[in-house]
Amino acid sequence: MINYIWVFMIVCGISISFFNGNIEAVSKTILDSCQSAVELCIGMAGIYALWMGLMKIAKESGMVDKLSSLLQPVLNRLFPGIPKSSAAMGFVSLNIIANMLGMGNAATPFGLKAMEEMQKYNKDRFTATDDMCMFLIINASSVQLIPSTVIALRQASGSVFPAEITLTTLFATTCSTVVGIAAAKALRSSRGI
């Protein structure tokens, strides 16, 4: 559906520029945007390499395991339907830790594996469990201690202080996560579960 919307917007924009005689301006903008996109990707590649390397070091040094064990009591209360020592709980922990460190792209494979493992405990394969819904809420709102992707985007765009958004991001993501968890718990209790 979104592809149709994009095609519609592009066709409308080009058509209007053609009728207004601005087709050269559209061509120049398209080429300039392509160049900017490549520069942005190259600029972000270094930042991503740095954070992925730090994540690998954190995993091999045991820091991820320590963070996971710190999260375990909270996760056990949030996900009562998942056995504590299951692979699903391990992937949930890794996803949340990667999101906390602002590595959303690194968190995605862990999130997919977590959902796949949680599906094994699901009696109805066509309906998400409460634990799956809770995980989706936490994953989407994801408390971010270090918003590395946004910092990388701001740095690549020439921001003088790219990391100045760290505290406001932490506050906003914490609020959204708390509200999401509270809503999920309220909906669960309203159903009598």
N, C-alpha and C positions, 0 to 999 in steps of 0.2 A: 504494500500500500504506500509506504513512504517513497518508494521509487517512482510511483506515478505522480506523487505530489512534487517531487524534485523535477521530474521531466516537465510537468505542467508549468512550474515556475520558470524553468530555463527557457522553454519555448515562448512563454509570455514575455519574458524579459528581452529575448532576442527579437521577437516580433515588434514589440513597442519601440525598441531602439532602431530597428530598420525603418519603421514608419516615421520616426522623428529625425532620421538622418544621423543617428549617433552610433552607427554600427562600428566605426573605427574606434570609438571610445570603449565599446564593449570588447572588441578584439584586444585592445591594449590592456584592459583590466584583466581579461582572462589570462594573458601571457604573464602579466605582473604577478597575478595570484599564484600561478603555477611555480614561478621562481620563488616566491615567498614560502610556498608550501615545502619545497625542496630544502630551502635554507632552514626552515623550522625543524624539519625531520633530522637534518644533519646536526643541528644544534642540540636537539634533544637526545640524540644517540649517545653522546658522551655522558650526559646526566643519567640516562637509563643504565648504561654500562656500569657507572659508579654505584648506583643503588642496587643493581642486581648483584654486583660483586660483594657489596656490604651484606646483602641478604645471605649470600652463599657463605661468607665468613661467619655470620651470626648463626647459621644453621650448623656448620661444622664445629664451631666453638662450643656448642651446647646452649647458646643463649636462647634459641628458639624453643628448645625443650624446657628451659627454665621458665620462659614466658608462658609456655603452654601449661606447665604445672601450676603457675600462679592463676591462670584463667580457669583451671579445671573446676574449682568449687562453684564459680559463677555459671560456667557452661552446664554443669550438672543440673543446676536449678532451672536454667533457661530451656534445656532440652531433656526433659524427664523421660522421653520415649526412646532415647538412644543409650545403649549400654555404655558405661564409663570407659571401658577398655577397647571399644570397637574402633575399626578403621574409620568409620564415619566421624567419630568424635575427634580423631587425630586430624582429619582433613578440615573439619570445622575450625579447629584451633589454628591450623596453618593459614587458612583463609583469613581469619580475623586478625592474626598477627601481621600478615602481609598487607592487609588493608590499613591497619594501624600505622604501619610504616610508610603508607602512601603508595604502595606498589600494587595498584589495582590490577595491572596487567599480569603481574606474577600471582595475584590472588585468584584470578579467574580459573586456572586449571584445578586449583585446590577446591574451589567452590563447586565446580562441575563434578569432581570426584566425590565430594561430600554429599551432594544430592543423589548421585548414583548409589552410594553406600546406604543413605537413608531410605532409598526406595526399597531396599531389601527388607526393611522393617515395616513396610507399608502393606496393609491388607487389601486396599483398593488402589490398583495401579493407575486409575484415572483421576484420582482425587489426592491432592497434596495433604500430608499430615500436618498437624499443628506445629511439629518440630521443623518441618520443611518451610512452612510459612514464616516461623520465627527466624529461621536462618536467612531467608530471603530478605526479611525486614532489616536484620542486622547487617547483612552484606550490602544492601542498597544504601543504608544510612552511614555505615562504617565510620566509627570514631577514628579520626586521623591525628596521631601524635605528630607526624611529620608529613605534610602534604607535598611529597616530593614531585609528583606529576605537575601540580599547579606551580610549584616553585620553578621547575624546569621550563614550563611554558612561559612564565613571567620573565625568566632569565633570557630565554631565547628571543623574547619580544623586546628586549632591551631595558627591562625594569632596573632602576637603580638599587632598590631594596627588594629583591624577589622573595625573600623569606619573611617579610613583615606581616604576612597574612597567617602565620602559624597559629597564634593565639586565637584569632577570630575564627579560624577554621576549626580548631579544637573545640571551641565553645559551640559553634553551630552544629558540628557533627555529633557532639555529645548530646545536645538538646534533641536533635532529630532522632537519635538512637533511643534515648529515654522515652520520648513520646511514642515511637514505634513499638517498643517493648510493652509499654503501658497499655497501648491500644490492643495489641495482640493478647495480652493477659486478660484485659477486660472482655474482649470478644470470646475468649476461651471460657471464662467463668460465666458469661451470660448464657452460654450453651449448656452449662451444668457439668463441665468436664473438670 
